[in-house]
Amino acid sequence: MTFAGSDSIRCPSVEFQRRNTVRSTKNNRRSVSLAIGVGAAVLGLTLSGCAASGGDSGGSGSAGASDSVVQQIKDRGTVNVGVCLTSPPYGLIKSDGDPDGFDVTIAKKIADDLGVKLNIIDTNNASRIPELQTGKADAVVCTFTITPERQKEVDFTDPYMVTGRSLVVRKDSDIKTLEDLTGRTVASTKGGISVQIINEANPKAKQQPYDNYAQEVLALQQGQADAMIEESNLVAQAVKKDPNLKVVIDGDVGDKSYFGIGVKKDRPELLDEMNKVVHDFVDSGEAADAFTKYFEADPTFQFQNLDKK
């Protein structure tokens, strides 16, 4: 596996590359090499940020006909998958420098299905669609909510997970309802669905968007924001790690979110391959097992009624 901090990460044994140093360790399934951009900061929560900077992953958005994209990936020997590595436990970088998390599990499954190495591109909410459209990423697995607006720009697989949004504040806060957000600063992430949800929940709230989830949590912890509306599983982990935070509305802010794998438009063969990955991941029970492993919670809700999307 290869890891690209917006430059690149590679996967069969694990090779992790940081600008001036290269080290490799073996993994009996795939190799991952990670290149993380400068400026990654560790949060009390987990990681605060892996900076995403340039670097071509090797995919060209214009090369070849759409029905040959899968063969191009196989010929290249590497699939480039965008994962948000600052949203633990969906995506994170372990203390040994290797990428890990629920979404990384899916990325590895994509590489297994195609029979190639995995190159992880450390992405964020705002860069997901551009990285697909430019061909930098072949696929994106990053808490990517399927919406009609996004479907105009990229294609999505069938959903592999359903989730909700929660309202979290500091423990000493007097905020209890969405109405209490009037005039208050609410943290969100650029390019994330929470931006829209906050506007719908209380248009009188003052929204402050950040580059990634880790920065968003830090803003709440440090008092730069009064509240945060975010994906309920992320929020549960934040509260578990920081006793000074509390959830006041659990999973019931706005509509449910259905996560899918994103791919560039007009790549039907690649979309079919990604759908095979999704269905096998969910139907085999692997999704539920991965959720239990990374979130240490009951997976029942997340993987039921996916066909009701």
C-alpha positions as CSV (number, residue, x, y, z in Angstrom):
1,M,0.0,0.0,0.0
2,T,1.3,3.5,-0.7
3,F,0.2,6.5,1.3
4,A,0.1,10.0,-0.1
5,G,-0.4,12.9,2.2
6,S,-2.2,14.5,-0.7
7,D,0.9,13.4,-2.5
8,S,0.6,9.6,-2.0
9,I,0.6,6.3,0.2
10,R,1.2,2.8,-1.3
11,C,-0.1,-0.6,-0.3
12,P,1.1,-5.0,-0.7
13,S,3.9,-5.2,2.8
14,V,3.8,-1.7,4.3
15,E,6.1,0.9,3.0
16,F,5.6,4.3,4.6
17,Q,7.5,7.2,3.1
18,R,8.0,10.6,4.8
19,R,9.7,13.2,2.7
20,N,13.4,12.5,3.7
21,T,13.1,9.1,5.2
22,V,11.9,5.8,3.9
23,R,11.2,2.7,5.9
24,S,9.3,-0.5,5.1
25,T,7.7,-3.2,7.0
26,K,6.0,-6.4,5.8
27,N,2.4,-7.2,5.7
28,N,1.4,-10.5,4.2
29,R,-1.4,-9.0,2.1
30,R,-0.5,-5.6,0.6
31,S,2.3,-3.1,0.7
32,V,1.5,0.5,1.7
33,S,3.9,3.3,1.4
34,L,2.8,6.6,2.9
35,A,4.0,10.0,2.1
36,I,2.6,12.6,4.5
37,G,2.7,16.3,3.9
38,V,4.5,18.6,6.4
39,G,2.3,20.1,9.1
40,A,0.5,17.1,10.5
41,A,-0.4,17.8,14.1
42,V,-1.5,15.4,16.7
43,L,-4.7,16.2,18.6
44,G,-5.5,15.1,22.0
45,L,-8.3,13.3,20.1
46,T,-6.0,11.4,17.7
47,L,-4.5,13.3,14.8
48,S,-5.2,16.9,13.9
49,G,-4.2,16.9,10.3
50,C,-2.3,15.4,7.5
51,A,-1.7,18.2,5.1
52,A,-2.7,17.4,1.6
53,S,-0.4,18.9,-1.0
54,G,0.2,18.4,-4.8
55,G,1.6,15.4,-6.5
56,D,0.2,13.4,-9.3
57,S,-1.0,10.0,-8.4
58,G,-0.4,8.7,-11.9
59,G,-4.0,8.6,-13.0
60,S,-5.0,10.8,-16.0
61,G,-8.5,11.9,-16.3
62,S,-8.4,12.0,-20.1
63,A,-6.4,8.8,-20.8
64,G,-8.3,6.2,-22.7
65,A,-12.0,5.4,-23.1
66,S,-14.2,5.0,-20.1
67,D,-14.6,1.3,-20.5
68,S,-10.8,0.8,-20.4
69,V,-10.2,2.5,-17.0
70,V,-10.2,-0.8,-15.1
71,Q,-7.6,-2.3,-17.5
72,Q,-5.5,0.9,-17.2
73,I,-5.5,0.5,-13.4
74,K,-4.5,-3.1,-13.7
75,D,-1.8,-2.3,-16.3
76,R,-0.5,0.4,-13.9
77,G,-0.5,-2.0,-11.1
78,T,-1.8,0.5,-8.6
79,V,-5.2,1.9,-7.7
80,N,-5.3,5.4,-6.2
81,V,-7.9,5.8,-3.5
82,G,-8.6,9.0,-1.6
83,V,-9.2,8.5,2.2
84,C,-9.6,11.2,4.9
85,L,-6.8,10.3,7.3
86,T,-7.8,13.0,9.9
87,S,-11.2,11.5,10.7
88,P,-10.5,8.7,13.1
89,P,-11.5,5.9,13.2
90,Y,-12.7,6.2,9.6
91,G,-9.2,7.1,8.6
92,L,-6.1,7.7,10.7
93,I,-2.4,7.2,10.8
94,K,-1.1,4.9,13.5
95,S,1.8,5.6,15.8
96,D,4.0,3.4,13.6
97,G,3.2,5.6,10.6
98,D,0.8,3.2,8.8
99,P,-2.7,4.2,7.6
100,D,-5.6,2.5,9.3
101,G,-9.3,2.7,9.9
102,F,-12.7,1.7,8.6
103,D,-12.3,3.5,5.3
104,V,-8.8,2.2,4.9
105,T,-10.3,-1.3,5.2
106,I,-12.5,-0.6,2.2
107,A,-9.6,0.9,0.2
108,K,-7.6,-2.3,0.8
109,K,-10.6,-4.3,-0.4
110,I,-10.7,-2.3,-3.6
111,A,-7.1,-3.1,-4.3
112,D,-7.7,-6.8,-3.5
113,D,-10.6,-6.9,-5.9
114,L,-8.6,-5.4,-8.7
115,G,-5.5,-7.4,-7.9
116,V,-3.2,-4.4,-7.7
117,K,-1.3,-2.4,-5.1
118,L,-3.0,0.3,-3.1
119,N,-2.0,4.0,-3.2
120,I,-3.8,6.0,-0.5
121,I,-4.2,9.7,-1.1
122,D,-4.8,11.6,2.1
123,T,-7.8,13.8,1.2
124,N,-10.4,16.0,2.9
125,N,-14.0,16.9,2.3
126,A,-13.3,19.8,0.0
127,S,-10.8,18.0,-2.2
128,R,-12.8,14.7,-2.7
129,I,-14.6,15.8,-5.9
130,P,-11.7,17.7,-7.5
131,E,-9.4,14.7,-7.0
132,L,-11.9,12.4,-8.8
133,Q,-12.5,14.9,-11.6
134,T,-8.8,15.5,-12.3
135,G,-8.0,11.8,-12.2
136,K,-5.7,12.1,-9.2
137,A,-7.9,9.5,-7.4
138,D,-9.6,6.5,-9.1
139,A,-12.0,6.3,-6.2
140,V,-12.7,8.1,-2.9
141,V,-13.7,6.4,0.4
142,C,-14.1,9.2,2.9
143,T,-17.5,9.4,4.7
144,F,-18.8,10.5,1.3
145,T,-22.5,11.2,1.6
146,I,-24.5,10.6,-1.5
147,T,-26.6,13.7,-2.4
148,P,-28.3,14.8,-5.7
149,E,-26.0,17.8,-5.9
150,R,-22.9,15.6,-5.7
151,Q,-24.3,13.1,-8.2
152,K,-24.2,15.8,-10.8
153,E,-20.4,16.0,-10.4
154,V,-19.3,12.4,-9.7
155,D,-20.9,8.9,-9.6
156,F,-21.5,6.9,-6.5
157,T,-21.8,3.2,-5.7
158,D,-24.7,1.9,-3.8
159,P,-24.5,2.9,-0.2
160,Y,-22.4,0.8,2.1
161,M,-23.4,2.5,5.4
162,V,-26.1,4.7,6.8
163,T,-25.6,7.2,9.7
164,G,-26.9,10.4,11.3
165,R,-25.6,13.7,12.5
166,S,-25.2,14.7,16.2
167,L,-24.9,18.0,18.0
168,V,-21.9,18.2,20.4
169,V,-20.8,21.0,22.7
170,R,-18.5,21.5,25.6
171,K,-19.7,20.1,29.0
172,D,-20.1,23.6,30.5
173,S,-22.3,24.8,27.6
174,D,-25.9,25.8,28.0
175,I,-26.8,24.7,24.5
176,K,-29.5,22.1,24.5
177,T,-31.4,22.5,21.3
178,L,-30.9,23.6,17.7
179,E,-32.7,26.8,18.6
180,D,-30.0,27.6,21.1
181,L,-27.5,27.8,18.2
182,T,-28.9,31.2,17.2
183,G,-26.0,33.7,17.2
184,R,-23.5,30.9,18.3
185,T,-20.5,29.8,16.3
186,V,-20.9,26.3,15.0
187,A,-17.9,24.4,13.5
188,S,-18.1,22.5,10.2
189,T,-15.8,21.2,7.5
190,K,-15.4,22.8,4.1
191,G,-17.1,20.7,1.5
192,G,-18.9,18.6,4.1
193,I,-22.6,17.9,4.3
194,S,-22.8,19.4,7.8
195,V,-22.5,22.9,6.2
196,Q,-25.9,22.4,4.6
197,I,-27.4,20.6,7.7
198,I,-26.4,23.5,10.0
199,N,-28.0,26.0,7.6
200,E,-31.2,24.0,7.6
201,A,-31.1,23.3,11.4
202,N,-30.7,27.0,12.3
203,P,-29.9,29.5,9.6
204,K,-29.2,32.1,12.4
205,A,-26.2,30.1,13.6
206,K,-22.7,31.5,12.7
207,Q,-21.0,28.8,10.8
208,Q,-17.2,28.5,10.9
209,P,-15.8,25.9,8.4
210,Y,-12.5,24.2,8.8
211,D,-10.2,22.3,6.4
212,N,-10.7,18.9,8.2
213,Y,-12.5,17.2,11.0
214,A,-9.5,17.3,13.3
215,Q,-9.3,21.1,13.1
216,E,-13.1,21.2,13.7
217,V,-12.9,19.3,16.9
218,L,-9.9,21.3,18.1
219,A,-11.9,24.5,17.5
220,L,-14.6,23.2,19.8
221,Q,-12.2,22.0,22.4
222,Q,-10.4,25.4,22.5
223,G,-13.5,27.5,22.6
224,Q,-13.2,28.9,19.1
225,A,-16.6,27.3,18.3
226,D,-19.6,26.9,20.6
227,A,-20.9,23.7,19.0
228,M,-20.3,21.2,16.3
229,I,-22.8,19.2,14.2
230,E,-21.0,16.1,12.7
231,E,-21.4,12.5,11.7
232,S,-22.7,10.6,14.8
233,N,-19.9,8.0,14.9
234,L,-17.2,10.6,14.7
235,V,-18.9,12.5,17.5
236,A,-19.2,9.4,19.7
237,Q,-15.4,8.9,19.4
238,A,-14.7,12.5,20.2
239,V,-16.7,12.4,23.3
240,K,-15.2,9.1,24.4
241,K,-11.7,10.6,24.1
242,D,-12.5,14.0,25.6
243,P,-14.7,14.1,28.8
244,N,-15.1,17.8,28.4
245,L,-17.4,17.3,25.5
246,K,-21.0,16.1,25.5
247,V,-23.6,15.1,22.9
248,V,-26.9,17.0,23.3
249,I,-28.7,15.6,20.2
250,D,-27.6,12.1,19.2
251,G,-27.9,11.2,15.5
252,D,-31.1,13.1,14.9
253,V,-29.9,16.4,13.3
254,G,-31.2,16.5,9.7
255,D,-31.7,13.5,7.4
256,K,-29.8,10.3,7.5
257,S,-26.6,10.1,5.5
258,Y,-25.8,7.2,3.1
259,F,-22.1,6.8,2.4
260,G,-20.9,5.5,-1.0
261,I,-17.6,5.2,-2.9
262,G,-17.2,8.1,-5.3
263,V,-15.7,7.7,-8.8
264,K,-15.3,10.0,-11.8
265,K,-18.4,10.3,-14.0
266,D,-18.7,8.1,-17.1
267,R,-16.6,5.2,-15.9
268,P,-19.3,2.5,-15.8
269,E,-16.9,-0.4,-15.7
270,L,-15.0,1.0,-12.7
271,L,-18.3,1.9,-11.0
272,D,-19.4,-1.7,-11.5
273,E,-16.2,-2.9,-9.8
274,M,-16.7,-0.6,-6.9
275,N,-20.3,-1.8,-6.5
276,K,-19.0,-5.4,-6.3
277,V,-16.7,-4.3,-3.5
278,V,-19.5,-2.6,-1.7
279,H,-21.9,-5.5,-1.9
280,D,-19.3,-8.1,-0.9
281,F,-18.2,-5.9,2.0
282,V,-21.7,-5.5,3.4
283,D,-23.2,-8.9,2.5
284,S,-20.3,-10.9,3.8
285,G,-20.5,-9.3,7.2
286,E,-17.1,-7.7,6.8
287,A,-18.5,-4.2,7.1
288,A,-20.2,-5.0,10.5
289,D,-17.0,-6.7,11.7
290,A,-14.9,-3.7,10.7
291,F,-17.3,-1.3,12.4
292,T,-17.2,-3.2,15.6
293,K,-13.4,-3.3,15.5
294,Y,-12.9,0.4,14.9
295,F,-15.9,2.0,16.6
296,E,-16.4,-0.6,19.4
297,A,-20.1,-0.2,19.0
298,D,-23.1,-2.1,17.8
299,P,-23.2,-2.1,14.0
300,T,-26.8,-3.0,13.6
301,F,-28.1,0.4,12.5
302,Q,-25.3,1.3,10.1
303,F,-25.9,-1.6,7.8
304,Q,-29.7,-2.1,7.8
305,N,-32.1,-0.7,5.2
306,L,-29.4,0.3,2.8
307,D,-31.7,-0.6,0.0
308,K,-34.2,2.0,1.2
309,K,-31.9,4.8,0.0
